[in-house]
Amino acid sequence: MSVLASIKSITNSKYLDIIGVLLVISVSVYLEYYKTTFTFHINNKEYLFYLGYFSILNTCLSMTATRLVTKKNNFGNLISTCNTLLSGAIDYLLGNVGAILTYPISFLGNYIAFKIWKKKKYLNSIDFIFFKNMFLGLFLSLLLNYIAFAYLSDKAIDWKLFFAIAIPAGISFGGTFNLGRMYPDNWINWQAYNVFKIIQNLMLLNIANTVKYVFYLFNATLGYITWRDDKAKQL
């Protein structure tokens, strides 16, 4: 078997799906992330919400969706569409007030990709639409995050934090917008996003997320090589 054939075999392997999910669960349990809680009050009565368990479930769904999309399985886009709502809720509870503005964009992008993939799966060469979507994604991220930082928070804008959040989010928006057209080169976009997130989580000493994005970086590399070869062979 050639090197390329081996890479494509790994890309489409169901065992890699299992490894990804087990990786998330094992690291989260080892770091006791499941113990993360969120306290809220209703009618002056305190309630405890076990946020950690939902976060682990959310990450497992995200991992599964990513792997399915890598294998061109449209069910992955459906999971991502639903999972975006859970991700946004968790991020909001963890203090990201801008989540109520940014996650609907991701939800819409994943839903559109799901609808397009239902009709046709054709790998496209990079074109003007690719760059237009990237620009639109970055513009929307900067705009929505500015609104969140300036008007939804009672703190002065921390510009380093603003760009640390807005730029990766913009890359993510652009990648999601381009998902429907199935560009092999879009995996390079996701590689850049994953590198941003690895650096970000290393600075925060968030080992669980660092491990997750290292896996995503590896998967994006497999996706790029596989999709590029599949595009060359399509009629």
Secondary structure, DSSP 8 states (H G I E B T S, - for coil): --HHHHHHHHHT-HHHHHHHHHHHHHHHHHTTGGG--EEEEETTEEEEE-HHHHHHHHHHHHHHHHHHHHTT-THHHHHHHHHHHHHHHHHHHTT-TTHHHHHHHHHHHHHHHHHHHHH--------HHHHHHHHHHHHHHHHHHHHHHHHS-SS---HHHHHHHHHHHHHHHHHHHHHTTT-TTHHHHHHHHHHHHHHHHHHTT-HHHHHHHHHHHHHHHHHHHHHHHHHHH--
